[in-house]
Amino acid sequence: MRADKFLGLVLASTMLASCGGGSGGTTTPPRSGGDGGGGVVTPPPTSGTSCSLSARKEWVLETLKEYYLYPDLVDDTVNPDNYTTLQSYIEALLAPAYAQKLDKAGFTYVRSIEEEEAQIANATYQDFGWRPSFEAGNALIVLETFENGPAYKQAGIDRGALIKRVGRTAATLTDPVTAYNNGTLIDLLFPAEDGAQTVVEFQPADYSNPGSYLPAQTVTLTASEYSLDPVSKRYGVEVIGNVGYVNLRTFATSNAKTQLSSAFAEFNSAGVDQIVVDLRYNGGGLVDVAEHFGDLLSEGLNGELFSETIYSDGVLRNYNVTEADKKEYFQTTTQQLQPNRLAFITTDRSASASELLANAFPPYFGDNTALVGSNTYGKAVGQIAIDREACDDRLRVIAFKTVNADGVGDYFDGLADTYPVTCRAPDDYTLPMGDAREDSIAEALDYMAGGKAVCTPMSASSGQTTLAKREKIILMPKNPTFAEQALYGPLR
């Protein structure tokens, strides 16, 4: 399964790059399988090459009418003059599809070609390298920090830390709820510029006494560019008895394949026969990474269907997609394993490639695969990328959906109601990732030992939270890039 497909804000996304010049035509079709590169020469829009907002809106409308998965639900009666941004115009055009729950707001969007490709190629980010989240009681908790990011590297801030106050300077420190309500918190937690500083007063979690905190510290963090390891060197790979645990942060960089192969080499050496895959905050990434991950988990399934893609009429019409192009199959790969039981740890931030991967296994594993934690986000449709190079615009438009070997694919409410076994468990941020005592991992280990009978099932609504309730808000940068959405989770 070596597709040139690319999964980001949605379940799967095909990388269809414009190949210059303004002439129409195609190179290779958007394939679901096989090696090779290639992309699509996008037909020139009738609006020309102008980068005025009105011309870009016209290009967006033309592209949606041609390639959107539900073209009859594009409301072309919307007055473009009523919208000051491309994204607000897109949301208005696609409102009928949202109303019918065939799509979700934010799945189709425009981003910079240059910025997106740079992040994908380099896996670099420019912030403090953490996942802060409002948990129950309005406590601002750090759910994870990344080894190379400033929060961990400069200050030793780690999972479970309680952020008590933040400010641009020590003199302006304020509590996070106040900063959230006055609109300054996101800029403080996710600075947009290299070198920007934020002062943070925090209490580290006391892992020896879960639920307790160590004395408060005040530190100054300086934003800087850092590289991200998709599989953490600290806790990304663990062997717990006969169970192999692997935590993948993002599918959005190709070096995840190398790191996953290394993890499975360790599992093979240890003789594990059960696997726990932790995707609890993973918002998506590259399809070929998901496919490689699937291959590593699927010894004995070689040649069986991994997923089937159902394309829009526009893609079928313009790119000569064959029946073979639509199907992905499990393939033999080095370090492949044949687990007798498989569990996926998820939350409502697990989306896109995370759901694609987990959805592939129920037809073959039945009750020997489980969803553990809480329900997934529900990205059941996929996007292609159409470029307008003159304006550095990449429009990612919903153009297909995928189904597994049983035809299951419309999981807009998450995977919980489609999965053979679900095991409800909290995200226990009082303990490190990879720790067998952590609630979700402990539940997965119980399932490995006892099977379906030990699980308390989740429902499609059990993992969903709302901003209004403010029970849990995972924060993320403003106007996130593709790679940031894949790392921090989908937009609300």
N, C-alpha and C positions, 0 to 999 in steps of 0.2 A: 504494500500500500504506500506508494510514493507519489502522492498527488501534489500538484502545484495549487493546492487549495489552502485557504487561509482563514482561520477562525477567530473572530474578535468579539465585537459587541454581540454577535448572534451565534447561533449554534455552529455554523460552519460558513466560511467565506472563501470564495475562489478568488485568487489573485489574478485579476485580468488587467494587465498593464497596457496603457495606451502606448503605441509604438510610433509616435511622432508623425509629423508631416501633414496631418489633416486628411489623408486619403483613407477611404474606407476599406473594409475587408477583414479577414481573419487569418491568424496563423494556426496554432493548435487550439482545439476546442477546450473548454473548461472541463477537465477530466476528473473522474472520481478515483482513478487508479493509474498506475504505471509511472515510469520514470520520465524525466525530461522536463525541460522548462517550457518556455513559450507563454504567450498570452493572447491578448486580443487587440487588434487595431480598432479603436472605437470610431464608429462613423461620425463624421463632423456634424455638430448641431447646426440647425438652420440659423441659430442666433449668432453664428460666427465665432470669432475669437476674442471679442470684447470682454473685459473683466469688470465691467460695471455691474452693480448689484442686479439691475433689471435683466441684463444679459445672462447672468449666472442663474437667476431664477428661471428664465426661459429654458436654459439648458437642463436644470433640475427637473422641470415639468416634462420635457421631452423624454428624458432618460427614464423617469418613473413610468410614464405611459407605455414605454417600450419594454422595460425589463422588470418592473415590479411584479411580484408573484401574483398579486390580485389587481390587475390593471383596471377592472371595472369598478374598483373601490378607490381609485384616485379621483379626488374631487377637483376637476379642472374648472369648476365655476368659481373657485376661490379667487378673490381679487388680490393679486400679488402686491399691489401698492399698499395694502393694509399691514404689511409685515416688514420690519426693519432688518431682519436677519434671515439668512438662508434656512437656519434650523427651524425657526418659528414658522416659516412658509412651508417647509416639509411636513411639520406636524399638522398643519391645517389641511394640506393636500391628502394626508393619509388618515385623517380623523375617522372616516367611515370604516376602515379596516380595524382601527382600534376599538370602535364601538361594537363591532361584531366579534371581538376577542380573537381575531385571526392574526394579530400583530400587536406589538407594544410600542409606545412612544419611545424614541431614542434608538431604535434598532436600525433606522436609516439615517445617515448623517454625512456631513462633509468635513474632511480634515485635510491638513497640509500633506501633500505627497512626500515632500522632502523630510519632514519631521517624522512621519510614520515609518518610512523606510530606514531612517537612521536608527530609530529605537529598536526596530525589529532586528536589524543587522548587528547592533552593538550591545543590546540588552543593558543600556545605560539609562539612568534616571538622575534627576536633579532636584532633590528635596532632602528630607531628613531620614528617609529609609525606614519608615514605620507604618503600622496600621492602627491608628487611634480610633476608638469607638465609644460612643455613649452607650453604656450598659444600664441595666435597671437601676433606678434611683438617681439618674443623671450623673453617674460617676464616669469620668473620662478615663478609659482604660486602654493601655497599649496592648493589642492582641498579638503583635509580632513585630520584631525588628530584624533588619537584614544586616548581615555581618559587615558588609563594606559601607553601610550607610552611616551618616554622622551620629544619629541617635545612639547606636550601639558602639561605634568606633570611638566617638569623642567622649561619650558620657556613660557608657555601660548600661543604658536604658534597655530593658528586656521585657519579654512577655509578662503581662500581669501588672506592670507598673501603673500606679495611680497618678494621673496628672492633676495636681491641685490648683496651680495657677500658671498662666502664660502671659507673656507681654513682649513688646518690642525691646523694652529695657527693664531693668529691675524696678525702676520707679513706676512703671505702668503695669505691673503684674495684676492680673484680675482672674477671677474664677472662670472656668471654661464655659459654663452655662451663660454667664453674662456676655462673654465674648461671642458665643454662638448667636445669642439673641440680637446683639448689635452688629452682626455681620462681619466681624474681624477674625473669627477663629480660624477659618480655612486659610486665610493668608498667613496667619501665624504658624500653622501646622504644616502647610505646604507652600513654602515661598516659591515665587516664580523665577527668582534671579539667583544665580550663583553668587555666594558671598553674603546673602541676606542672613540676618541673625534673629534668633528668638530666644528669650530667656524662659526657662521652664523650671518650675518647682515640682518635684515629683517624689513619690515614695516607691522604692522597689518592692516587688512582691517577695514575701518570705516563703520560699518553696519548702522549707523544713516544717512550716506551720501554715498549710494552705488556708488562704482567706485572710491572713495577717500581712502587715506591711512593716518594712524596716524604716528607720528614721528618714525624714525628708532631706532631700538634697536640692540645691539650686544650681543650675548649669546654664551656660550660654552655648547654644547650638549654632553652627555656621553651615549653611546649605552648600553642598558641593556635589559635583557629578560623581556617581559611583556605579560600579557594575553589579549586577544581581546574579547570584547563583540560583538557578531554578530549583535545585535540590540543595538544601542547606548542608553545609559542612558540619554543623553542630548537631542537628537532629533529623536531617532529611532521610537518613537510612538507619534503621535499627533492626536487630534480630532479637526477637523475644520468644525464646523456646523454639518451637517449630514454625513460628509466624514471622514473616518478613513485613516490616512496616516501611513505607516510602511516602514522603510528603513532597508533593510537587506544587510549587508556588504559582507557576504560570506556564502556559504552553506557548508563550509569545516570543520565544527565542529558540533558534535551531540547536543551540548547544545543550538544550534540555535532553535531546536524544542521547548525546554522549554521556551525560550524567546519569540518565536512567539506565543505560546499558551497564554502567559501572555499578549501580545499585544492585542490578540483577546478577551481576557477576558475584557480588558478595553473598546474595541469597543462595545462588547455586553452590558456592563453596560451603555455606552453612547447612545445606540440605533442607531448607525450609520447604513446606508443602502447602502453606496457606499464606495469603497476601492481604494486607490492609493497605489500601490506597487512600491517603489523606488529601482531599481536595477542598477543604472546608472554606477557603477564601479565594479559590482559583476561578477567575472570571473568564478564562478562555485563552486563546492564542493560536498557534499554527496547527492546521489539520494534520500535517504530516507528523507532527510530534504525537498527537493523539493516536494516529494510526500505528506509529512505532511502539508506543506504550501498549496498545492493544495486542500487537504482535508478541511483545515480551510476556504478556499474560496468557497466551493462547496456544501453547504447545498442545498438539492433538486436534486443534481446530483449523489447521492450515487448509486453505481452499474454501472454507465456509464463509458465508456473507458477514462482513463487519457492518456495513450500512449501505443503504440505497438512497440515491439523491433524486428528488422529483423537482425538475426545473420549471421555471416560468416559460410561457410560450415564446417570449422574446429571446431568451437564451437558446431555446430549441430552434427557433427560426434562424437566428443569426450565426450560430456557432456549430451547427451540424453535429449535435451531440448524439452519439449512438447508444444503443442499449448497454453495450459493454462499458461505455464511459460513465454510466450512472451507478455502477456497482463497485464497491470496495470489498476485498477479501482479505482474511487473515493470511499472513505469509510467514514462512520460516525466517527466523533471525537469530543471530548469535546471542547467547545468554537467555534464550527463551525458557520459560517455566510452564509446568502444568499444575497449577494449584488445584487442590480438591475443594477448597472453599475460598471465596473472594468477597471482601467487604470494601465499600466506598464510604468514607467519612465525608459528609456534605453539610452545608448550611444554605441559607437563602442567598448567599453570595457565590455559590458554586454554579457556574453557568457555561454556556457555549460548549467548548471542547470538553469540559468536565462532564457535561450531560451526554454529549456524543459518546464519550468513552464508556461511561457507566451504562448507557442504554444498549450497548452492543452485546452485553453478556447474559441477560435473562433468558434469551431463547435457548442457550446452551447449558447454563448452570442451574436454572430453576431455583429451587429453595436453597441452593448452595451459593447464592450471591445475595448480598444484603446492602441496603442503603442505611447507614448509621449516622445519627445526629439529628438533623432536621431537614426539611424538604428543600429541594433545589429551587433555583430562580425561575426556570421555565422559558428557555430560549429554544423554541421549536422550529425556527425558520433560519435561513442563512442568507448571506449577502455576497454579491460580487462587487468588485471595485471597478469603477469607471472613472478614468482620469481626464481632466481638462488641464493639460500641462501648462498652457499659457498663463493660467491663473493659480497654479500650484494647488488645484482643487482635486481631491479624490472623493468621489461620491460612493459610499458603500450603501448599496440598495438591496433590500430583501428580494431575492430572486429564486429561492428554492427552499425546500425543507428536506430533512432526511428521516428515514425510518429504519428500524432494525429488521432482523430476519423474520420477525413475527408481524411486521407491518406497523409497529408502534412508533409514533413520532409526534403526535399532536399533544405534547405535554406542556401546554402553556401555563398550567397550574403547578408545574414542577413534576418530578419523577415519582413522588411518593405513591400516588394512586395507580401507577403502572408497574411498580416494582414488585417482584414475588415476595420479598421479605423486607420489612423496614423495622428498624430498632431505634426508638427515640432515645436521645441522650443530649445533655447540654454541652455547650462549648465551654469547658472548664479552664478559664484563663488564669486560674490561681496556680496552675502547674505548667511546666514547659511542654512544648510540642515533643512528641516522641516518648513521653513518660507513660509507662504502663498504668500509672495511677489516674491519669487524666480521664475524665468521665467518658468522652467519646471513644477514646482508645480502649479503655477498660470494657466498654460495652461491645466494641468490635471483637475483643479477645474472648469475652463471654460467648458471643455468637459463634466464634470459631470452635470453641470447646463444646457448646451445647446445641448449636443450630437454632432453628426458628423458634423453638419452644421457649427460649429464654428471653425473647424480645417483647418489649411493649411497642406495638405498632405506632407509627406516626401517620398523620393524615395529610392531605394536600394543603391544609391550612395550618398544620402544626408548626411549620417553620417560618411562616410569613409574619412579618412585623410591619408596622406602619410608622411613618414619621410622626403622625398625629399623637400616637400613643407614647412616643419617645421612650419606648422600652429598650430599643437598640438602634443606634444610627452609626453605621460604619462610614467614616468620613473619607473623603477623597479630594484630589485637586479640582479646582475649577476648570471647566472646559477640558476634561481629560483627553489625552491622546489615545490612540488605539491600544498601545502597549500599557498605558496606565489603567485603562478600563479592564484589560485582561488581567492585570495584577491586583487591582483594588476591587474589582467586581463591577457589574453593570450599573448604569445610571438608573436612578429611581424614576 
